[in-house]
Amino acid sequence: LETYADAVFQRDAEAWAATWAADGVWTLMGTEICGREAIVAAWRQAMAGFPVAAFFCQPGAIRIDGDQAEGRSYTHEVLQTADG
């Protein structure tokens, strides 16, 4: 989570991409984006519209079952659009 948040603050697409599995699924506002490449392309496009972006996260429940894990994160984003 902290690597993800730092990558947003730094606008570092490579570091942000590294937080996603190759076959990851990003559900964003009711839309599913599948695969790291598509996810990063969507992120780059979205970030282009925000000259300022801050991302804060707080871990919620984490469940570990053998070699699988599932977690929840609560987030707060502060964005400034290109037109202010």
C-alpha positions as CSV (number, residue, x, y, z in Angstrom):
1,L,0.0,0.0,0.0
2,E,2.8,2.4,0.9
3,T,4.6,1.7,-2.4
4,Y,1.4,2.3,-4.3
5,A,0.7,5.6,-2.5
6,D,4.3,6.8,-2.9
7,A,4.2,6.1,-6.6
8,V,1.1,8.2,-6.9
9,F,2.7,11.1,-5.1
10,Q,5.8,10.7,-7.2
11,R,3.8,10.2,-10.4
12,D,6.0,7.2,-11.0
13,A,4.2,4.9,-13.5
14,E,6.9,2.1,-13.3
15,A,6.8,1.9,-9.5
16,W,3.0,2.1,-9.5
17,A,2.8,-0.7,-12.2
18,A,5.0,-2.9,-10.0
19,T,2.3,-3.0,-7.4
20,W,0.0,-4.9,-9.8
21,A,0.0,-8.5,-10.8
22,A,0.4,-9.1,-14.5
23,D,-3.2,-10.5,-14.5
24,G,-4.6,-7.9,-12.0
25,V,-8.0,-6.4,-12.2
26,W,-8.7,-2.8,-11.3
27,T,-12.3,-2.0,-10.5
28,L,-12.7,1.7,-10.9
29,M,-16.0,3.4,-10.6
30,G,-17.9,0.3,-11.8
31,T,-15.5,-0.4,-14.7
32,E,-13.1,-3.4,-14.7
33,I,-9.7,-2.9,-16.3
34,C,-7.9,-6.2,-16.8
35,G,-4.1,-6.8,-17.0
36,R,-1.2,-4.7,-15.8
37,E,-0.6,-3.1,-19.2
38,A,-4.2,-1.9,-19.5
39,I,-4.3,-0.8,-15.9
40,V,-1.2,1.3,-16.3
41,A,-2.3,2.8,-19.6
42,A,-5.6,3.9,-17.9
43,W,-3.7,5.3,-14.9
44,R,-1.4,7.3,-17.2
45,Q,-4.4,8.7,-19.0
46,A,-6.2,9.6,-15.8
47,M,-3.1,11.2,-14.2
48,A,-2.6,13.4,-17.2
49,G,-5.7,15.3,-16.1
50,F,-4.5,15.9,-12.6
51,P,-1.4,18.2,-12.2
52,V,-1.7,17.5,-8.4
53,A,-2.5,14.1,-7.0
54,A,-2.2,13.0,-3.4
55,F,-3.1,9.5,-2.2
56,F,-3.4,8.4,1.4
57,C,-4.2,4.8,2.4
58,Q,-5.1,3.0,5.6
59,P,-5.1,-0.8,5.7
60,G,-8.3,-2.5,6.8
61,A,-8.8,-6.2,7.3
62,I,-6.2,-8.6,5.9
63,R,-7.0,-12.4,5.7
64,I,-4.3,-14.9,5.0
65,D,-5.1,-18.5,3.9
66,G,-2.0,-20.5,3.1
67,D,-0.2,-18.9,0.2
68,Q,-3.2,-16.6,-0.6
69,A,-4.1,-13.3,1.0
70,E,-7.0,-10.9,0.7
71,G,-7.0,-7.3,2.0
72,R,-9.1,-4.2,2.2
73,S,-7.7,-0.6,2.1
74,Y,-9.4,2.7,2.9
75,T,-8.2,5.5,0.8
76,H,-8.4,9.3,0.5
77,E,-7.4,11.1,-2.7
78,V,-6.9,14.8,-3.2
79,L,-6.9,15.8,-6.8
80,Q,-6.6,19.1,-8.6
81,T,-7.9,19.2,-12.1
82,A,-6.0,20.9,-15.0
83,D,-8.4,23.8,-14.8
84,G,-7.9,24.3,-11.1
